[in-house]
Amino acid sequence: MDQLILGFWDVLQPGVLVWVVLGVTIGYVVGAVPGLGKATGVAICIPLTFYLNPAAALGMLIGIAKGSAAGSAVSAILLNTPGEPSSAPTALDGYPLARQGKAQKALKMALYASVIGDLVSTLILIGLAAPLAHYALLIGPVELCAILLFSLTFIGGLSGRSLVKGLIAGAFGVYFATVGMETETFVPRLTFGLLELEDGISLVPMAIGMLAVAEMIVQAGNLKTLDRQTEAIADGAAREDRVVSRSEWRRCAPAIARGTLIGSVVGILPGLGASVGSFLSYGATVRASKTPEKYGSGMIEGVAAAESADNAVVPASLVPLFALGIPGSIIAAILIAAFILHGLTPGPLMFQQQPRLVGDVYAAMICASFIMLIVGYTGQRVFSQVIKAPMRLIIPPVLLLCTIGAYMETSSLFSVLVMLIFGVIGYLAKKLDFSFVTFLIGFVIGPNLELSFRQSLQILDHEATNLANHPVALVFGVLTIGTIILLGRSAGGVAPVHQPTTPDAAPGAAPIQHNTRGP
């Protein structure tokens, strides 16, 4: 508690708070533009924080992540085109409300639900991360290797329609993580004589390429479709069409509470993601309703349920990162680079080594939640106009920012080349339905997985029977095998809930098709 109070003292300084406000504002705009999203915004802006103090830099990036999660509802409601896949359920009822002239009402409810879900989930993160980290310190290399292997398998199975493709993507991520100096002998691996590769491949240009550049290539092929979605939507003249009434608050309160709980649980579990949380919350609200047949035609409870869960996932996904050092989502994987850059190594030891900076992060997250309410409410009309800009005017400046961000990482054109190469790889991954989420997480945990595996071999003396002395590792080994069997059997069935049949793989490619039964 003392560190949290000191964190508020640091974050509420004008020189820090202004960067948190700027981050939330940028995030809201980035989230509102179809095809960008929080991962892209954070990846591009990490190099721009080099010269900021740690509290300001991390506060800005956290603001971008939180603001974009809320901003993605703007395009979902106004254009029927989710800014991110996780906002697809929002479009199911938000867009019909906008067509009825109730766009401002839907946008306000989406904002309120986003802030409530985000704030409650942040408090859950603060309450759970440190206690879990205490137990994580008891984990040795053998247990860590088993946990990392299980996490990669679990994430690979749930991040796409195919378990095999997910595992292949994760394996390639680990493979690219081996580039550079070998951890024990310091022998260069896969450097092909290039001095720039001896330190390994940098995460920032890789993430920018696979997320932002690849997405812009996809969006460039959908310009005509996107232009058709920018038709003007007129707001209703009556006041009740622009504000959320008390009766609507009473109807939405259970949906928000349910969505916040579902989103928090989904966020804590590595690999599920915000799309799973928003669709599960929307489906649970439909099932709990006395009139489920009305959903898909403009029920404001559907907007509240989807947005509360969507935004609750973001802070909750940092629980496994802070407690175990394992990124539970793509945004957590990208934030690792920012945390390390500014002196905070995610994992259980950070609570002992950098308690003041952890307090700064927590305080910035809480402040960002309230700033998101203010920025979203005051700038709602402005943001709703930003998304109507033609995509052909958005793509060039986004690519320029990508190039600047990649170059600033090392002040070398080699990083720009890395960005372009992984932009092509990311585009092919999208087209071939390979999970770039699993690829990036595999790349992030690859060094720890390799090191813990080598240490495990020494500790076990190369004898599998010695695993009997490590029951935690055995449990996670069984879970890994069970995950492969379970997900392998269901691989030929229906796609995972967070990969709906609507074109979420390329947000903005086409409008969401509505139904009256929920997902």
N, C-alpha and C positions, 0 to 999 in steps of 0.2 A: 504493500500500500504506500509506503514511504517513497519508493521509486516511482510509482505512478503519479504521486503528487509532484515530485521533482520533474517528471516528464511533462506535466501540464505547465509547470513554470517555464520549461524550455520551449515548448511548442507555442505557447501563447505570446511569446515575444514577437513583436511586429515583423522582424526580419525572417522569422520561421513561418508564422501564420500566413503571410502573404503567399508563400510557396505552396502551402496546403490548399489555399483557395484557388490558386492558379491551376494546381493539379486536378482538383475536382472539376473546375470549369473546362479544362482541356479534355478530361475524361468524359464529361457529359456530351461534348460536341463529337468526340471520337466515337462514343457509343451510339450516337444518333445517326452517324453516317453508315449505311449498310456496307458490310464487308470489312470494316476496320476492327473494332472490338478492343477490349481491354488488353489482351496479350500484345497486340500490335502496338497500341499506344505506349504501353510500358516499355516494350523492347526498343522502340525508337527513341524514347526519352531518357533511357539509362545513361547514355554518353553525355547528355546535356547536363547531368547533375555532377559531373566531375569536380567542379569548382565550388560546389555548395557544401556547407557543413552537414554532417551526417543527419541531424534531426530534420533540417530543411529538405535534403535530398530524399530521404526515405518518406517523409511526410508528403512530398509532391507525388512520388510514384504510387504511394498508397491512395492518395486522392484520385489519381488517374484510374486506378483499378476500380475503386468504389464508384466514381462518377460515371465511368463507361458502362458499368453494370446497370445503373439506373437509366442512363441515356438511351440504351438500346431499345427501351420501350417506345421511344418517340417515333421511330420509323416503323415499328411494328403496328402501332395504333394508327398513324396517319397514312402510311403507304402500304400496309399489309405486307411489309418486307422487313423481317426482323434484323436489327443491327447485329445481333449474334444469334446462333441457333437456340440458345436458352430462352430467348424471348418469343419463340414461335407460339407457345400457348397463349401468350399475351395477345397476339394478333387474332386468335380465334374469336375472342369477344371484343377486343379493343377496336379492331377495324370496323365491325358492324356498328359499334357505338359512334365512331367517327362519321360513318355514312349517314347516321341518323341525326347529325348535327351536334353530337355530344362529345366532340373530340377533347375539349378542355376538361370536361368532367372525367373522362377516361385517363387523360394525362395526369390530372391531379391525384386520382386514386392510385395510379401506378407509382407516382412519386412518394405518396404517403406510405404505401405498403413497402416500397423499396427501403425507405429510411428506417422503418420499424424493424423489418427483417434484418437489415444490416447492423443496426445498433445492438439488438438482442444477441445476434451471433457474435459480435465483437466482445460483448461481455462474457459469453460462453468461452471464447478463446482465452480471455484473460484469466478466467477461473480454472480452466482445465490444463493449459499448456505447462505451467510450472510443476504441478503435482505429477503429471505424466513424465515430465523430464527427470524428476527425481528417480523414478523407477527405471527410466531409460539408461541412467548411469550404471546400472547393474548389468547391462547387456555387454557381452564380450564379442570378439570378432566372429566366433562361430554363429552366435545368435544373430548378429548383425547381417552376416552373409545370408542366412536363411530368410530373415525379414525382407531384405532387399530383393532377393530372388522371388519371394512371394508377391511383393508389391509390384514388381515388373510384370509378373504373370497375370496378376489380378487386373492391373491397369490395361495390359495388352488385350485381355479378353473382353473388357467392357468399353474400350475406346473406339470400337469399330464394329462392323457387321460380321467380321471373321476373326476367330481366335487365332488362326494360323497367320493371317496378315498382321494382326496386332503383335504377335510374338516375333515375326520377321522384322517388323519395324523397330521393336525394342532391341532386338539383337543387333541391327544395323546401328542404332544409337550407341550401344555399348562398344561396337567395333570402331566407330569414329572417335570415341573417347580414348582409344588406345593410341591414337596418333600423338607423337611427341616423345619425350624422354620416358623411358621405362622407370617405374617407381623405385625399384631396388638396385638395379645395375646401372641406371642412367645411360642406357644404350638407346640411341635414337631409333624409333620405330615408325615405319610408313611415312617418313619425311621426304623421301625421294631427293635428298640432297638440298632441300629448301630450308634455309635458316629460319624462315618465318614459322615453320611448322614444328620446330623443336620444342616450343612451349605448348604445343597442342593447338587444336582449333578453338578459337574464341567463341563463347556461347552467344554473345550479343549479335555479331554479324550473321551467325548461323540462324538465330531465332528471327532476326529481321527478315532474312531471305525467305525462310520457310513460312513465315506468317504473313508479313506485309507484302513483300514482292510477289509471292505466289498468289495471294488473294487479289492483288491488283491485276495480275495477268488474267485471272478468272473473271473479274469484273469487267475487264476490257472486252471480253467476248460476249458480255450481256448488256451492252449499252442500250440497244433498242428496247429490250424488255424493261430496263430500269427507267428509261425515259417515259415509258407508258404509265409507270407507277407514280409519276410526279404531278398528276392532275390535281388541280386545286380542290380542297375540301372545305366547304363553308361551315362556320360555326353557327350553332343555333342562336336565335335572337333572345330567347327566354333565359332568365337568370338560372332557373333550375337545370338548364342544359349545360351550364358552365361550372357549377359548384356541386360538391358532394353533400347531400342532405344527411340529417341525423338518422333517418330510417335506413339510408344506404350504409352509413357507418355501422349501424347495428347488424345489418346483414353481412357486412364484410369483415367484421371483427373476428368471428370464428375462422373464416378463411385465412385471414392474416396470421392468426395464432397457429393454425395448423400448418400453413406454409412455412412459417419461421422455424417450427420444430422439425419439419421434414427436411428443409434446406440445411439446417445445422447438422443433422445426423448424416445426411448425404455428403456434406462438405468434409466432415471428419473422416469418412471412409475414403481412402486413397483411390483415385481413378474413376469415380462415378461422374463427377462434374456437375455443373450448374444445369445442364439440359435435363439430366435425370431428376434433379430436385424440382424443377419447374413443372415438368410433365407429371411427376408423381403427385405433386401438390394439386395441380389442376384436376387430375383424375380423381383424387380423393375428395375434392370439393364437389365434383359432379356427382359422385356416388352418394355423398352425404346430403345432397339437395333433394327437396321434395318435388322439384320440377326439373329433372335433369334434361328433359327434352328441349328446354329453352337455351341451354348452353350452346354457344356457337352462333347465336343470333343477337348478342349484345347484352350479356349478363355481367354487371360490373364486378360481381364476386369472382368471376373467372380471372379478370385482370388482377385483382388483389391477391388471389391465391398464387398465380404464376410469378408475379413480381416479388412478393415477400420471400418465396423460396429461392428464386434466382439470386437475389442479393444476399440472402443468408448464407449461401454456399461460399461466397468469396472469403469472408473472415474465417469461417470454420475450416476451410481447406488449409489454413496456415497452422492448425493444431498439430498435425503430424510433422510439418516442417519444423516448427519450433520445438516440439517435444522429442522428436526422433531424428530430425535432420533429413526426413524423407519428403520430397515434394508430392503432395497429394493431387495437384492439378497443374495445368500448364502455366497458369499465372504464378503459382508458387515456385515452379521450376525456373521461370524467368527472374523472379524476384531474388533468387539465390545470388545471382551475379551482382545485383544492386547491394544486397546486404553485405556480401564479402568485400565489395569495392569500398564500402564505407565503414569497414572495421567490425562488422557483426557476422560471425559465422553461425548459421542456423544449426541448431542442435541443442541437446540438453545442457551443454557447458556454457551456453551463452548467458544463462541466468546467473551464473557465478562469475563469469569473466567480464561481462558488459551489462550489469543490471541497470545502470543509468540509461543506456541507449535502448534497452528493452522497454523501459518506462516511457521513453520518448516515442517509440513506435506505438505502444498502446495508446498514449495520449493523442497522438496524431490520428489514429484510427477512430477514436471517439469524436474528436473535433471534426474529422472529415464527414462523419455521419450527419452532424448538425449543419455543417456547411453545405452538404449536398441538398438538404431541405431548402436552405435559403437560395442557393444558386439555381436549383431546379425550379423553384416557384417563381422567382423574379425573372428568370431568363427563358421561361417555357416557350413563349411566343417566338423569341429570337431563335432558339434551337430548332423549333418546328419549321423555320424558314431555311435553316442551314441545310437540312436534309433534302430540300427541293432543288438544290444546286445540281446541275447536270454532272453525272459521274465523269464525263470527259474533262471537266474542270477540276475535279478532285484528284484524279489519278496522278497527273504530273507533279503537283506539290507534295503528294504523299511519297512518291518515288524519290523526289529531291531530299525530303527529310530522311528517308531510308539511307540514301547515299551518305548524307552528312553524319548520321548516327553511326553507321558502320565505319566511316573514316576516322571519326573522333575516338573510337575505341583504341586504336593503336597508332593513329596519325600516319597510316600507311595505306596505299592503294590496294595492297594485298587483301586487306579486310573487305574492301569493296568487291574484289574478285570472289572472295569466299561468300559474300552475301549473294552475288549473282548466281554462283554455282548452286547454292542451296535454295535459291529462288526457283530454279529449274527443277531441282529435286522435289521441292515442296509442291510445285504445280503437278508434277507427275504423280506424286503421292495422293493428291486430291483426286485426280482423274482416275487413278487405279484403285482408289478406296483403301489406301494404306494410312494408318493412323500416324500423323505427324506429332500428335500429342505423346504417344508412346515412344516415338523416336527421340523427341527432345528429353523426355524423362529418363529414357535409357542412357542418353548422352550425359545427363547430369549425374546420375547415380553410378555411371560406369566406373570411374576411378575408385570410389569407395567399395564397389562390388568386387573389383579385381584385387584390391589390397586386402580386404577382409577374407576373400577366398584363399589368397596366398598364406595369410596368417593362420587360417583355419587348418590348412593342410599341415602346417608345422605343429599346431596345438594338438591335432588329432593323430599326429605321427603317421599320416597316410593310411590310417586304419578306420574304416567306416564303423566298426563296432564301438569305437570310442565315442560315437555320437550318443550312446546311452547315458553318458555323463552330462549331456546337454539337452535336457527335456524340452526347453523352449525352442531350440533349433529343430528338434524332432516334430514338435507340434506344427511349426510353420512349414516344415518339409511335407508333412501330411496334407496341410492346407493347400500347398502349391499343387501337389498331385491331384487332390480333390477338385481344385479350381480348373485344372486342365481337363479332367474327365467331365465335370459338370458343364462347363462352357463348350467343350468339344461336342457333347451330345446335342446341345441346343443351337449349335452354329448353323445348322441347316434350316432352322425355324425362322421365327419372326426376328427382325432386326431389333437391337436393343432400343429401349425407350428413348434414349437421348439421341438416337440417329433416326428420326422419324422419316416417313416416306416423302415428306416435303423437302425441298432442296436446301437443307440446312448446311450441307457441305460447302455450299457457296452462297452465303447469305446475300439476298438481293437478287438471286437469279430468276425467281419467279414468285408470284404471289402465293400466300398460304391458302389452301383450299379449306373452306369451312365445312363443318358438319354440325349436327344437332345432338350428337351423342357423347361429345367429349373425345379424348384420344383413345 
